[in-house]
Amino acid sequence: MNTVKFKKFVDIVKRLRKECPWDREQTNDSIKHATLEEAHEVIEAIDNNDDEELKKELGDLLLHVVFHSVIAEGDEKFTLDEVIDSIQEKLIRRHPHVFGDVKVTDSENVKKNWETIKMQEGRNSVVEGVPENLPALQRAHRLQEKAAKVGFDWEKKSDVWKKVIEEIEEMHEIEQVKSQMSNVKSEVNEKLESEVGDVFFALVNYTRFLGINPENALRKTNRKFIDRFKFVEEKIKESGKSVPESSLPEMDKYWNESKSIFK
């Protein structure tokens, strides 16, 4: 990175913090939702294979990193230099195979060493450090990865699939109990919710054995559903109807057509 350009960028953010009424009012807490939004926009640009948009969104995300740091500096909490120093030190400390004399054979060694180093840094549990605000599928995946890195994992993929089936059956059993009750008790709903969660967790674990990130997979399926449903809406509109006026067989007809277009 051109250090002159970066300094100019930081100076712009600092000036905005001093001279813009809106920027002066902000706190780390008040803009945290926008930081999350910018991160999601980066992901969306990547999903769309839009390099031009990715360039812009990364700039927006960089703005948030600098702005958060400038706010903290004004509150005498920490400085941008300290943020940079911290990440530099962490990268060097957690890559002894690059900056030290540790030998590794593959990326699995690297990931295992990474978790070991984290524990040496003072963490009490391997599963610490996975943000609670992560999307649930992604968080489940990360928790399972972390446990697996220290040996807490299934040995055979087939056994993981058996666990998925077992959890589905347990969920279905509770669902049947609920369907037979005239007055559903709250504990039954809670049990069913728990079993549904177990199904998702087991399925996420299986996707890990398949080498598939479940969050990415579901996000792509959501996009596919949107494309297909919009196609259905457009076809129905062309026929002179609205979706509420159409029958399910009509919608299914166009839905099946959409499958050959949006895969």
N, C-alpha and C positions, 0 to 999 in steps of 0.2 A: 504493500500500500504506500502511496505517496504521502509522506508524513506532513508535507506542507498542506496538501488537500485535506487531510484528516484534521489538522489543527484549525484550518479555516472553517470546516464543518462544525467542530466543537465550539468555536468562537460564535458562530451563527446561533447555535442552540443557547449558548450562555446569554447572548444579547436578547434573544426572544424571551428568555426567562426574566430578564430585567425590565424589558420595555413593552412586552405584550401583556395586556391585562389578563387575558385568558391563561397564558402560560404561567404568569405569576401566581395564579390561584391554585394551580395543580399541585397534587401530592402524589407520592408513589402509589397510595391507595386509590386515588381518584382516577388514575389512568391505567390501572392494572387490567381492566376489562378490555381496553383498547389494545394493550400489549398482546393479550390473548387473541384478539381479533386479527391483528397483524400477522401473528404466527400462523393462524389458519389460512390467511390469504396467501402466504408463502406456499403452504402445502397445496392450495388450490391451483396456483400457477404451475407448480411441479406436475400435478395431476393432469393439467391441460397441455403439458409440454410447451408452455408459452414462455420462452426464454426472455422475451422483452418485458413481459409482465413480472416475471421472477426477479429481474434486475430491479424493477421499481419497488416491488414488495420487500425485497431485501434491504433496500434503502430505507423504507418505512420502519422496518424492524430495527435497523441500526440506529435510526432516530430515537426509538424508544430506549435502547440500551444507553445511549448518551444522555437522553433527557432524564431517565431515572437516576443516573449517576450525578448529573448536574443538580437535580433536586436534593439528593442526599448530601452532596458537597455543601450546598447552601444551608442545610440543617446540621452541618458539622458531624455527619455520620461516617461518611467515607468519600473518597475522591475517585474520579475516573482512572487516575493513575493506579490507585490501589486495586480497582477492578481488574485492570490489565495485568498488574503484577500477580494478582491472585490466580488468574487463569493460566498465566505463563508458568508459574511455579507448579500448579496442579498438573499441567500437561507433561512437564519434565519429570515430576515425581511419579506419575502413573505410567510412564513409558521408559522404564529402566532398560528395556531391550533396544531402545534407540539412543538414549542419553547416558546409559550406564553399561555394565558388562553382563547383564542378564541375557541368557540365550533362550529363544523361543523357536518352536518348530512350525507353528501355524497360528491362525487367528484365535483358535480355541484356547491356546496357551495364553494369548494376550488377554482375552476376556477373563480367564480364571485369575491371572495375576492382578488384573484391574480390581476385582472384588476383594482379593486378599489385601491389597494396598489400602482400599477403602476401610477395611476393618482395622488396619494398623493406624489409620488416621483418627480413630476414636469412636467409630460407630459401634453400637451395641448389638446390631442385628444386620444380617445380609440383606433383609428386605426393607431396611430403612432407605430413605432417599427417593422412593418412587412417589411423585407428587399425587396427593389425594384428588387434585382437580383434573388429572388426566382422564380422558374418556375411559369408561369402565373396561371396554375390551382391551384397549391398549395397556391399561394398568394391570389387568390380569395377566396379560402376556409378559410384561416386564417382571412382575412378581415371580412368575414361573421360571423365567430365564435366570433370574438371580438365584433362586433356590437350586436350579439345575447346575449352576456353575460350581457349587460346592458339593455336588454329588447327590442331592436330594431330587431324584428323577426316576422315571420309569425306564426299565431296560429295553422293553420291546414295544414297538408302535402298536402291535396287535392288542396288547393289554390296555393301552390307552383308549383304543376304540371300544373295547369291552366296557370300560368305565363310562364312556359316553352313553352306550346303550343302557347300562345299569341306571344311570342318573335319569335318563328319559323315562324308563319304566317306573322309577320311584315318583317322578313328577306326575305321570299318568295315573298312578294309584291314588295319589292325593286328590287329583282332579276328579276322579270317579267318586271318591268319598264326598267331595264338595257338591257334586251334581245330584247326589242322593239326599242331601240335607234340605229340609224346608226352610230352616233358619240357619244360615251359614255363620258360624262363630268366627270371631276375629283371629283366634289362634289357628284355625284351619287356613284362612287366607294367608296368614304369616308363614305357615308351614309350606303352602304352595309357592309363595314367593321365594322362600328359601330353596326349594327344590328347583325352581326355574333358574335361580342363580347358579346352583350346582351344575345344571345342564350347560349353561353358557361357559362356566369355568372349565368344565371337562372338555367341551368342544374347542375352546381356545387352546387348551393344552394339546389337543390332537393337531390343530393347525400348526402349532410349533414344531411338531414332529414331521409335518409335511413341508416345513420351510416356508410357510405362508404367514404373513402378518395379518391377523384378523381385522384390525382396524382399517388397513388399506383395502382388504378384500370387501368388507362391508361398505366402505365409502364408495367403492367402484360400483357395487351392486345398487346402492342408493341412487347413484347417478344414472345407471342403466334403467332403473325403474322410472325415474323422472322422464327420461327421453322416451321410453315406451308409452307412458301414460299420456304425455303431451301429444304423441302421435295418435293415440286413441281419441283424445279430445279434438284434434284437428280433423280427423276423418269423420267424426260425428257431426262436427260443425259444417263440414262440406255437404253432409247429407241433409242439412237444414234443421237439425235438432240440437238440443243441448244435452250434456251428459246426464242430468237428472231425468230427462225425458226418454232416455234410451234404456233398453233392456240389457240384462246381463249377457245373454247370447250375442247381442250386437257388439257389446264392448269386448267380449271374448274373441269375436271374429277379428276385430282390428288389433287386439292384443297379440294374437297369434301371427298376424301379418308383421307386427313390429319386431317380433323376435328375429326375423331374417335380416332386419335392417340394423337393429341395435343389439349387438352380441356382447 
